[in-house]
């Protein structure tokens, strides 16, 4: 990533599963467990961190170590925010309850 690269950090949605699977395959890892915080740059997902267990995946062909660190900082901030934690637990439970 360059200093001028625009980065978006957000919670993964249902329509992000394919992008996360592709990213995990590139990184030779499993896709992180829901809920997932992800980073987008240049129109694509470049890194993701599970808010459940901290597992991460990142594009190995781009300099993403700082992006993963940033996601971890944001995840830690979310973990200390009680209303956000409750919302994330409810969202993850709802996703698990839906048929695949």
Phi and psi restraints in degrees (range 20) as a CNS / XPLOR table:
assign (resid 1 and name C) (resid 2 and name N)
       (resid 2 and name CA) (resid 2 and name C) 1.0 -101.8 20.0 2
assign (resid 2 and name N) (resid 2 and name CA)
       (resid 2 and name C) (resid 3 and name N) 1.0 163.0 20.0 2
assign (resid 2 and name C) (resid 3 and name N)
       (resid 3 and name CA) (resid 3 and name C) 1.0 -59.3 20.0 2
assign (resid 3 and name N) (resid 3 and name CA)
       (resid 3 and name C) (resid 4 and name N) 1.0 -23.2 20.0 2
assign (resid 3 and name C) (resid 4 and name N)
       (resid 4 and name CA) (resid 4 and name C) 1.0 -95.9 20.0 2
assign (resid 4 and name N) (resid 4 and name CA)
       (resid 4 and name C) (resid 5 and name N) 1.0 2.5 20.0 2
assign (resid 4 and name C) (resid 5 and name N)
       (resid 5 and name CA) (resid 5 and name C) 1.0 -70.3 20.0 2
assign (resid 5 and name N) (resid 5 and name CA)
       (resid 5 and name C) (resid 6 and name N) 1.0 128.3 20.0 2
assign (resid 5 and name C) (resid 6 and name N)
       (resid 6 and name CA) (resid 6 and name C) 1.0 -79.7 20.0 2
assign (resid 6 and name N) (resid 6 and name CA)
       (resid 6 and name C) (resid 7 and name N) 1.0 131.1 20.0 2
assign (resid 6 and name C) (resid 7 and name N)
       (resid 7 and name CA) (resid 7 and name C) 1.0 -124.0 20.0 2
assign (resid 7 and name N) (resid 7 and name CA)
       (resid 7 and name C) (resid 8 and name N) 1.0 134.0 20.0 2
assign (resid 7 and name C) (resid 8 and name N)
       (resid 8 and name CA) (resid 8 and name C) 1.0 -115.8 20.0 2
assign (resid 8 and name N) (resid 8 and name CA)
       (resid 8 and name C) (resid 9 and name N) 1.0 129.0 20.0 2
assign (resid 8 and name C) (resid 9 and name N)
       (resid 9 and name CA) (resid 9 and name C) 1.0 -113.2 20.0 2
assign (resid 9 and name N) (resid 9 and name CA)
       (resid 9 and name C) (resid 10 and name N) 1.0 129.3 20.0 2
assign (resid 9 and name C) (resid 10 and name N)
       (resid 10 and name CA) (resid 10 and name C) 1.0 -157.8 20.0 2
assign (resid 10 and name N) (resid 10 and name CA)
       (resid 10 and name C) (resid 11 and name N) 1.0 167.2 20.0 2
assign (resid 10 and name C) (resid 11 and name N)
       (resid 11 and name CA) (resid 11 and name C) 1.0 -73.9 20.0 2
assign (resid 11 and name N) (resid 11 and name CA)
       (resid 11 and name C) (resid 12 and name N) 1.0 141.3 20.0 2
assign (resid 11 and name C) (resid 12 and name N)
       (resid 12 and name CA) (resid 12 and name C) 1.0 -69.0 20.0 2
assign (resid 12 and name N) (resid 12 and name CA)
       (resid 12 and name C) (resid 13 and name N) 1.0 146.2 20.0 2
assign (resid 12 and name C) (resid 13 and name N)
       (resid 13 and name CA) (resid 13 and name C) 1.0 -112.6 20.0 2
assign (resid 13 and name N) (resid 13 and name CA)
       (resid 13 and name C) (resid 14 and name N) 1.0 172.5 20.0 2
assign (resid 13 and name C) (resid 14 and name N)
       (resid 14 and name CA) (resid 14 and name C) 1.0 -55.5 20.0 2
assign (resid 14 and name N) (resid 14 and name CA)
       (resid 14 and name C) (resid 15 and name N) 1.0 -36.9 20.0 2
assign (resid 14 and name C) (resid 15 and name N)
       (resid 15 and name CA) (resid 15 and name C) 1.0 -77.5 20.0 2
assign (resid 15 and name N) (resid 15 and name CA)
       (resid 15 and name C) (resid 16 and name N) 1.0 3.6 20.0 2
assign (resid 15 and name C) (resid 16 and name N)
       (resid 16 and name CA) (resid 16 and name C) 1.0 -94.6 20.0 2
assign (resid 16 and name N) (resid 16 and name CA)
       (resid 16 and name C) (resid 17 and name N) 1.0 -5.9 20.0 2
assign (resid 16 and name C) (resid 17 and name N)
       (resid 17 and name CA) (resid 17 and name C) 1.0 -58.4 20.0 2
assign (resid 17 and name N) (resid 17 and name CA)
       (resid 17 and name C) (resid 18 and name N) 1.0 -40.6 20.0 2
assign (resid 17 and name C) (resid 18 and name N)
       (resid 18 and name CA) (resid 18 and name C) 1.0 -65.3 20.0 2
assign (resid 18 and name N) (resid 18 and name CA)
       (resid 18 and name C) (resid 19 and name N) 1.0 -42.4 20.0 2
assign (resid 18 and name C) (resid 19 and name N)
       (resid 19 and name CA) (resid 19 and name C) 1.0 -64.3 20.0 2
assign (resid 19 and name N) (resid 19 and name CA)
       (resid 19 and name C) (resid 20 and name N) 1.0 -40.2 20.0 2
assign (resid 19 and name C) (resid 20 and name N)
       (resid 20 and name CA) (resid 20 and name C) 1.0 -67.5 20.0 2
assign (resid 20 and name N) (resid 20 and name CA)
       (resid 20 and name C) (resid 21 and name N) 1.0 -38.1 20.0 2
assign (resid 20 and name C) (resid 21 and name N)
       (resid 21 and name CA) (resid 21 and name C) 1.0 -64.6 20.0 2
assign (resid 21 and name N) (resid 21 and name CA)
       (resid 21 and name C) (resid 22 and name N) 1.0 -42.4 20.0 2
assign (resid 21 and name C) (resid 22 and name N)
       (resid 22 and name CA) (resid 22 and name C) 1.0 -63.6 20.0 2
assign (resid 22 and name N) (resid 22 and name CA)
       (resid 22 and name C) (resid 23 and name N) 1.0 -44.4 20.0 2
assign (resid 22 and name C) (resid 23 and name N)
       (resid 23 and name CA) (resid 23 and name C) 1.0 -62.3 20.0 2
assign (resid 23 and name N) (resid 23 and name CA)
       (resid 23 and name C) (resid 24 and name N) 1.0 -42.8 20.0 2
assign (resid 23 and name C) (resid 24 and name N)
       (resid 24 and name CA) (resid 24 and name C) 1.0 -62.4 20.0 2
assign (resid 24 and name N) (resid 24 and name CA)
       (resid 24 and name C) (resid 25 and name N) 1.0 -40.2 20.0 2
assign (resid 24 and name C) (resid 25 and name N)
       (resid 25 and name CA) (resid 25 and name C) 1.0 -64.4 20.0 2
assign (resid 25 and name N) (resid 25 and name CA)
       (resid 25 and name C) (resid 26 and name N) 1.0 -42.6 20.0 2
assign (resid 25 and name C) (resid 26 and name N)
       (resid 26 and name CA) (resid 26 and name C) 1.0 -60.5 20.0 2
assign (resid 26 and name N) (resid 26 and name CA)
       (resid 26 and name C) (resid 27 and name N) 1.0 -36.8 20.0 2
assign (resid 26 and name C) (resid 27 and name N)
       (resid 27 and name CA) (resid 27 and name C) 1.0 -89.1 20.0 2
assign (resid 27 and name N) (resid 27 and name CA)
       (resid 27 and name C) (resid 28 and name N) 1.0 1.7 20.0 2
assign (resid 27 and name C) (resid 28 and name N)
       (resid 28 and name CA) (resid 28 and name C) 1.0 55.7 20.0 2
assign (resid 28 and name N) (resid 28 and name CA)
       (resid 28 and name C) (resid 29 and name N) 1.0 41.9 20.0 2
assign (resid 28 and name C) (resid 29 and name N)
       (resid 29 and name CA) (resid 29 and name C) 1.0 -136.4 20.0 2
assign (resid 29 and name N) (resid 29 and name CA)
       (resid 29 and name C) (resid 30 and name N) 1.0 172.4 20.0 2
assign (resid 29 and name C) (resid 30 and name N)
       (resid 30 and name CA) (resid 30 and name C) 1.0 -81.8 20.0 2
assign (resid 30 and name N) (resid 30 and name CA)
       (resid 30 and name C) (resid 31 and name N) 1.0 151.9 20.0 2
assign (resid 30 and name C) (resid 31 and name N)
       (resid 31 and name CA) (resid 31 and name C) 1.0 -64.1 20.0 2
assign (resid 31 and name N) (resid 31 and name CA)
       (resid 31 and name C) (resid 32 and name N) 1.0 141.2 20.0 2
assign (resid 31 and name C) (resid 32 and name N)
       (resid 32 and name CA) (resid 32 and name C) 1.0 -63.7 20.0 2
assign (resid 32 and name N) (resid 32 and name CA)
       (resid 32 and name C) (resid 33 and name N) 1.0 149.6 20.0 2
assign (resid 32 and name C) (resid 33 and name N)
       (resid 33 and name CA) (resid 33 and name C) 1.0 -73.5 20.0 2
assign (resid 33 and name N) (resid 33 and name CA)
       (resid 33 and name C) (resid 34 and name N) 1.0 144.6 20.0 2
assign (resid 33 and name C) (resid 34 and name N)
       (resid 34 and name CA) (resid 34 and name C) 1.0 -65.3 20.0 2
assign (resid 34 and name N) (resid 34 and name CA)
       (resid 34 and name C) (resid 35 and name N) 1.0 149.5 20.0 2
assign (resid 34 and name C) (resid 35 and name N)
       (resid 35 and name CA) (resid 35 and name C) 1.0 -76.4 20.0 2
assign (resid 35 and name N) (resid 35 and name CA)
       (resid 35 and name C) (resid 36 and name N) 1.0 151.2 20.0 2
assign (resid 35 and name C) (resid 36 and name N)
       (resid 36 and name CA) (resid 36 and name C) 1.0 -123.7 20.0 2
assign (resid 36 and name N) (resid 36 and name CA)
       (resid 36 and name C) (resid 37 and name N) 1.0 134.3 20.0 2
assign (resid 36 and name C) (resid 37 and name N)
       (resid 37 and name CA) (resid 37 and name C) 1.0 -98.9 20.0 2
assign (resid 37 and name N) (resid 37 and name CA)
       (resid 37 and name C) (resid 38 and name N) 1.0 128.9 20.0 2
assign (resid 37 and name C) (resid 38 and name N)
       (resid 38 and name CA) (resid 38 and name C) 1.0 -127.0 20.0 2
assign (resid 38 and name N) (resid 38 and name CA)
       (resid 38 and name C) (resid 39 and name N) 1.0 161.3 20.0 2
assign (resid 38 and name C) (resid 39 and name N)
       (resid 39 and name CA) (resid 39 and name C) 1.0 -120.1 20.0 2
assign (resid 39 and name N) (resid 39 and name CA)
       (resid 39 and name C) (resid 40 and name N) 1.0 132.2 20.0 2
assign (resid 39 and name C) (resid 40 and name N)
       (resid 40 and name CA) (resid 40 and name C) 1.0 -114.4 20.0 2
assign (resid 40 and name N) (resid 40 and name CA)
       (resid 40 and name C) (resid 41 and name N) 1.0 140.7 20.0 2
assign (resid 40 and name C) (resid 41 and name N)
       (resid 41 and name CA) (resid 41 and name C) 1.0 -146.6 20.0 2
assign (resid 41 and name N) (resid 41 and name CA)
       (resid 41 and name C) (resid 42 and name N) 1.0 140.8 20.0 2
assign (resid 41 and name C) (resid 42 and name N)
       (resid 42 and name CA) (resid 42 and name C) 1.0 53.0 20.0 2
assign (resid 42 and name N) (resid 42 and name CA)
       (resid 42 and name C) (resid 43 and name N) 1.0 37.7 20.0 2
assign (resid 42 and name C) (resid 43 and name N)
       (resid 43 and name CA) (resid 43 and name C) 1.0 81.8 20.0 2
assign (resid 43 and name N) (resid 43 and name CA)
       (resid 43 and name C) (resid 44 and name N) 1.0 6.9 20.0 2
assign (resid 43 and name C) (resid 44 and name N)
       (resid 44 and name CA) (resid 44 and name C) 1.0 -141.4 20.0 2
assign (resid 44 and name N) (resid 44 and name CA)
       (resid 44 and name C) (resid 45 and name N) 1.0 161.4 20.0 2
assign (resid 44 and name C) (resid 45 and name N)
       (resid 45 and name CA) (resid 45 and name C) 1.0 -77.7 20.0 2
assign (resid 45 and name N) (resid 45 and name CA)
       (resid 45 and name C) (resid 46 and name N) 1.0 126.4 20.0 2
assign (resid 45 and name C) (resid 46 and name N)
       (resid 46 and name CA) (resid 46 and name C) 1.0 -112.3 20.0 2
assign (resid 46 and name N) (resid 46 and name CA)
       (resid 46 and name C) (resid 47 and name N) 1.0 -18.3 20.0 2
assign (resid 46 and name C) (resid 47 and name N)
       (resid 47 and name CA) (resid 47 and name C) 1.0 -162.5 20.0 2
assign (resid 47 and name N) (resid 47 and name CA)
       (resid 47 and name C) (resid 48 and name N) 1.0 155.1 20.0 2
assign (resid 47 and name C) (resid 48 and name N)
       (resid 48 and name CA) (resid 48 and name C) 1.0 -153.0 20.0 2
assign (resid 48 and name N) (resid 48 and name CA)
       (resid 48 and name C) (resid 49 and name N) 1.0 147.8 20.0 2
assign (resid 48 and name C) (resid 49 and name N)
       (resid 49 and name CA) (resid 49 and name C) 1.0 -134.4 20.0 2
assign (resid 49 and name N) (resid 49 and name CA)
       (resid 49 and name C) (resid 50 and name N) 1.0 133.5 20.0 2
assign (resid 49 and name C) (resid 50 and name N)
       (resid 50 and name CA) (resid 50 and name C) 1.0 -75.3 20.0 2
assign (resid 50 and name N) (resid 50 and name CA)
       (resid 50 and name C) (resid 51 and name N) 1.0 130.8 20.0 2
assign (resid 50 and name C) (resid 51 and name N)
       (resid 51 and name CA) (resid 51 and name C) 1.0 -80.2 20.0 2
assign (resid 51 and name N) (resid 51 and name CA)
       (resid 51 and name C) (resid 52 and name N) 1.0 -11.3 20.0 2
assign (resid 51 and name C) (resid 52 and name N)
       (resid 52 and name CA) (resid 52 and name C) 1.0 -80.2 20.0 2
assign (resid 52 and name N) (resid 52 and name CA)
       (resid 52 and name C) (resid 53 and name N) 1.0 -49.5 20.0 2
assign (resid 52 and name C) (resid 53 and name N)
       (resid 53 and name CA) (resid 53 and name C) 1.0 -130.7 20.0 2
assign (resid 53 and name N) (resid 53 and name CA)
       (resid 53 and name C) (resid 54 and name N) 1.0 1.5 20.0 2
assign (resid 53 and name C) (resid 54 and name N)
       (resid 54 and name CA) (resid 54 and name C) 1.0 81.4 20.0 2
assign (resid 54 and name N) (resid 54 and name CA)
       (resid 54 and name C) (resid 55 and name N) 1.0 -0.2 20.0 2
assign (resid 54 and name C) (resid 55 and name N)
       (resid 55 and name CA) (resid 55 and name C) 1.0 -61.9 20.0 2
assign (resid 55 and name N) (resid 55 and name CA)
       (resid 55 and name C) (resid 56 and name N) 1.0 145.4 20.0 2
assign (resid 55 and name C) (resid 56 and name N)
       (resid 56 and name CA) (resid 56 and name C) 1.0 -133.2 20.0 2
assign (resid 56 and name N) (resid 56 and name CA)
       (resid 56 and name C) (resid 57 and name N) 1.0 157.8 20.0 2
assign (resid 56 and name C) (resid 57 and name N)
       (resid 57 and name CA) (resid 57 and name C) 1.0 -137.6 20.0 2
assign (resid 57 and name N) (resid 57 and name CA)
       (resid 57 and name C) (resid 58 and name N) 1.0 151.3 20.0 2
assign (resid 57 and name C) (resid 58 and name N)
       (resid 58 and name CA) (resid 58 and name C) 1.0 -154.2 20.0 2
assign (resid 58 and name N) (resid 58 and name CA)
       (resid 58 and name C) (resid 59 and name N) 1.0 155.9 20.0 2
assign (resid 58 and name C) (resid 59 and name N)
       (resid 59 and name CA) (resid 59 and name C) 1.0 -68.5 20.0 2
assign (resid 59 and name N) (resid 59 and name CA)
       (resid 59 and name C) (resid 60 and name N) 1.0 113.6 20.0 2
assign (resid 59 and name C) (resid 60 and name N)
       (resid 60 and name CA) (resid 60 and name C) 1.0 -73.5 20.0 2
assign (resid 60 and name N) (resid 60 and name CA)
       (resid 60 and name C) (resid 61 and name N) 1.0 -8.7 20.0 2
assign (resid 60 and name C) (resid 61 and name N)
       (resid 61 and name CA) (resid 61 and name C) 1.0 -98.0 20.0 2
assign (resid 61 and name N) (resid 61 and name CA)
       (resid 61 and name C) (resid 62 and name N) 1.0 5.9 20.0 2
assign (resid 61 and name C) (resid 62 and name N)
       (resid 62 and name CA) (resid 62 and name C) 1.0 -132.1 20.0 2
assign (resid 62 and name N) (resid 62 and name CA)
       (resid 62 and name C) (resid 63 and name N) 1.0 153.2 20.0 2
assign (resid 62 and name C) (resid 63 and name N)
       (resid 63 and name CA) (resid 63 and name C) 1.0 -75.4 20.0 2
assign (resid 63 and name N) (resid 63 and name CA)
       (resid 63 and name C) (resid 64 and name N) 1.0 94.2 20.0 2
assign (resid 63 and name C) (resid 64 and name N)
       (resid 64 and name CA) (resid 64 and name C) 1.0 -115.1 20.0 2
assign (resid 64 and name N) (resid 64 and name CA)
       (resid 64 and name C) (resid 65 and name N) 1.0 3.9 20.0 2
assign (resid 64 and name C) (resid 65 and name N)
       (resid 65 and name CA) (resid 65 and name C) 1.0 -57.4 20.0 2
assign (resid 65 and name N) (resid 65 and name CA)
       (resid 65 and name C) (resid 66 and name N) 1.0 -43.1 20.0 2
assign (resid 65 and name C) (resid 66 and name N)
       (resid 66 and name CA) (resid 66 and name C) 1.0 -66.6 20.0 2
assign (resid 66 and name N) (resid 66 and name CA)
       (resid 66 and name C) (resid 67 and name N) 1.0 -33.4 20.0 2
assign (resid 66 and name C) (resid 67 and name N)
       (resid 67 and name CA) (resid 67 and name C) 1.0 -66.7 20.0 2
assign (resid 67 and name N) (resid 67 and name CA)
       (resid 67 and name C) (resid 68 and name N) 1.0 -44.1 20.0 2
assign (resid 67 and name C) (resid 68 and name N)
       (resid 68 and name CA) (resid 68 and name C) 1.0 -62.1 20.0 2
assign (resid 68 and name N) (resid 68 and name CA)
       (resid 68 and name C) (resid 69 and name N) 1.0 -42.3 20.0 2
assign (resid 68 and name C) (resid 69 and name N)
       (resid 69 and name CA) (resid 69 and name C) 1.0 -59.6 20.0 2
assign (resid 69 and name N) (resid 69 and name CA)
       (resid 69 and name C) (resid 70 and name N) 1.0 -42.9 20.0 2
assign (resid 69 and name C) (resid 70 and name N)
       (resid 70 and name CA) (resid 70 and name C) 1.0 -63.0 20.0 2
assign (resid 70 and name N) (resid 70 and name CA)
       (resid 70 and name C) (resid 71 and name N) 1.0 -42.2 20.0 2
assign (resid 70 and name C) (resid 71 and name N)
       (resid 71 and name CA) (resid 71 and name C) 1.0 -62.2 20.0 2
assign (resid 71 and name N) (resid 71 and name CA)
       (resid 71 and name C) (resid 72 and name N) 1.0 -39.4 20.0 2
assign (resid 71 and name C) (resid 72 and name N)
       (resid 72 and name CA) (resid 72 and name C) 1.0 -65.8 20.0 2
assign (resid 72 and name N) (resid 72 and name CA)
       (resid 72 and name C) (resid 73 and name N) 1.0 -39.1 20.0 2
assign (resid 72 and name C) (resid 73 and name N)
       (resid 73 and name CA) (resid 73 and name C) 1.0 -63.1 20.0 2
assign (resid 73 and name N) (resid 73 and name CA)
       (resid 73 and name C) (resid 74 and name N) 1.0 -45.1 20.0 2
assign (resid 73 and name C) (resid 74 and name N)
       (resid 74 and name CA) (resid 74 and name C) 1.0 -65.7 20.0 2
assign (resid 74 and name N) (resid 74 and name CA)
       (resid 74 and name C) (resid 75 and name N) 1.0 -38.8 20.0 2
assign (resid 74 and name C) (resid 75 and name N)
       (resid 75 and name CA) (resid 75 and name C) 1.0 -63.4 20.0 2
assign (resid 75 and name N) (resid 75 and name CA)
       (resid 75 and name C) (resid 76 and name N) 1.0 -41.1 20.0 2
assign (resid 75 and name C) (resid 76 and name N)
       (resid 76 and name CA) (resid 76 and name C) 1.0 -64.3 20.0 2
assign (resid 76 and name N) (resid 76 and name CA)
       (resid 76 and name C) (resid 77 and name N) 1.0 -39.0 20.0 2
assign (resid 76 and name C) (resid 77 and name N)
       (resid 77 and name CA) (resid 77 and name C) 1.0 -65.3 20.0 2
assign (resid 77 and name N) (resid 77 and name CA)
       (resid 77 and name C) (resid 78 and name N) 1.0 -38.2 20.0 2
assign (resid 77 and name C) (resid 78 and name N)
       (resid 78 and name CA) (resid 78 and name C) 1.0 -66.2 20.0 2
assign (resid 78 and name N) (resid 78 and name CA)
       (resid 78 and name C) (resid 79 and name N) 1.0 -36.8 20.0 2
assign (resid 78 and name C) (resid 79 and name N)
       (resid 79 and name CA) (resid 79 and name C) 1.0 -65.5 20.0 2
assign (resid 79 and name N) (resid 79 and name CA)
       (resid 79 and name C) (resid 80 and name N) 1.0 -25.8 20.0 2
assign (resid 79 and name C) (resid 80 and name N)
       (resid 80 and name CA) (resid 80 and name C) 1.0 -91.2 20.0 2
assign (resid 80 and name N) (resid 80 and name CA)
       (resid 80 and name C) (resid 81 and name N) 1.0 -7.4 20.0 2
assign (resid 80 and name C) (resid 81 and name N)
       (resid 81 and name CA) (resid 81 and name C) 1.0 -93.4 20.0 2
assign (resid 81 and name N) (resid 81 and name CA)
       (resid 81 and name C) (resid 82 and name N) 1.0 101.5 20.0 2
assign (resid 81 and name C) (resid 82 and name N)
       (resid 82 and name CA) (resid 82 and name C) 1.0 -57.0 20.0 2
assign (resid 82 and name N) (resid 82 and name CA)
       (resid 82 and name C) (resid 83 and name N) 1.0 -49.0 20.0 2
assign (resid 82 and name C) (resid 83 and name N)
       (resid 83 and name CA) (resid 83 and name C) 1.0 -61.5 20.0 2
assign (resid 83 and name N) (resid 83 and name CA)
       (resid 83 and name C) (resid 84 and name N) 1.0 -38.1 20.0 2
assign (resid 83 and name C) (resid 84 and name N)
       (resid 84 and name CA) (resid 84 and name C) 1.0 -66.5 20.0 2
assign (resid 84 and name N) (resid 84 and name CA)
       (resid 84 and name C) (resid 85 and name N) 1.0 -40.8 20.0 2
assign (resid 84 and name C) (resid 85 and name N)
       (resid 85 and name CA) (resid 85 and name C) 1.0 -60.7 20.0 2
assign (resid 85 and name N) (resid 85 and name CA)
       (resid 85 and name C) (resid 86 and name N) 1.0 -43.3 20.0 2
assign (resid 85 and name C) (resid 86 and name N)
       (resid 86 and name CA) (resid 86 and name C) 1.0 -62.8 20.0 2
assign (resid 86 and name N) (resid 86 and name CA)
       (resid 86 and name C) (resid 87 and name N) 1.0 -44.4 20.0 2
assign (resid 86 and name C) (resid 87 and name N)
       (resid 87 and name CA) (resid 87 and name C) 1.0 -60.2 20.0 2
assign (resid 87 and name N) (resid 87 and name CA)
       (resid 87 and name C) (resid 88 and name N) 1.0 -43.4 20.0 2
assign (resid 87 and name C) (resid 88 and name N)
       (resid 88 and name CA) (resid 88 and name C) 1.0 -65.6 20.0 2
assign (resid 88 and name N) (resid 88 and name CA)
       (resid 88 and name C) (resid 89 and name N) 1.0 -40.3 20.0 2
assign (resid 88 and name C) (resid 89 and name N)
       (resid 89 and name CA) (resid 89 and name C) 1.0 -63.8 20.0 2
assign (resid 89 and name N) (resid 89 and name CA)
       (resid 89 and name C) (resid 90 and name N) 1.0 -42.8 20.0 2
assign (resid 89 and name C) (resid 90 and name N)
       (resid 90 and name CA) (resid 90 and name C) 1.0 -65.0 20.0 2
assign (resid 90 and name N) (resid 90 and name CA)
       (resid 90 and name C) (resid 91 and name N) 1.0 -40.5 20.0 2
assign (resid 90 and name C) (resid 91 and name N)
       (resid 91 and name CA) (resid 91 and name C) 1.0 -64.7 20.0 2
assign (resid 91 and name N) (resid 91 and name CA)
       (resid 91 and name C) (resid 92 and name N) 1.0 -42.4 20.0 2
assign (resid 91 and name C) (resid 92 and name N)
       (resid 92 and name CA) (resid 92 and name C) 1.0 -65.6 20.0 2
assign (resid 92 and name N) (resid 92 and name CA)
       (resid 92 and name C) (resid 93 and name N) 1.0 -41.1 20.0 2
assign (resid 92 and name C) (resid 93 and name N)
       (resid 93 and name CA) (resid 93 and name C) 1.0 -64.0 20.0 2
assign (resid 93 and name N) (resid 93 and name CA)
       (resid 93 and name C) (resid 94 and name N) 1.0 -39.8 20.0 2
assign (resid 93 and name C) (resid 94 and name N)
       (resid 94 and name CA) (resid 94 and name C) 1.0 -65.2 20.0 2
assign (resid 94 and name N) (resid 94 and name CA)
       (resid 94 and name C) (resid 95 and name N) 1.0 -40.7 20.0 2
assign (resid 94 and name C) (resid 95 and name N)
       (resid 95 and name CA) (resid 95 and name C) 1.0 -64.1 20.0 2
assign (resid 95 and name N) (resid 95 and name CA)
       (resid 95 and name C) (resid 96 and name N) 1.0 -40.6 20.0 2
assign (resid 95 and name C) (resid 96 and name N)
       (resid 96 and name CA) (resid 96 and name C) 1.0 -66.5 20.0 2
assign (resid 96 and name N) (resid 96 and name CA)
       (resid 96 and name C) (resid 97 and name N) 1.0 -30.2 20.0 2
assign (resid 96 and name C) (resid 97 and name N)
       (resid 97 and name CA) (resid 97 and name C) 1.0 -77.5 20.0 2
assign (resid 97 and name N) (resid 97 and name CA)
       (resid 97 and name C) (resid 98 and name N) 1.0 -20.9 20.0 2
assign (resid 97 and name C) (resid 98 and name N)
       (resid 98 and name CA) (resid 98 and name C) 1.0 -78.3 20.0 2
assign (resid 98 and name N) (resid 98 and name CA)
       (resid 98 and name C) (resid 99 and name N) 1.0 141.6 20.0 2
assign (resid 98 and name C) (resid 99 and name N)
       (resid 99 and name CA) (resid 99 and name C) 1.0 -67.6 20.0 2
assign (resid 99 and name N) (resid 99 and name CA)
       (resid 99 and name C) (resid 100 and name N) 1.0 146.1 20.0 2
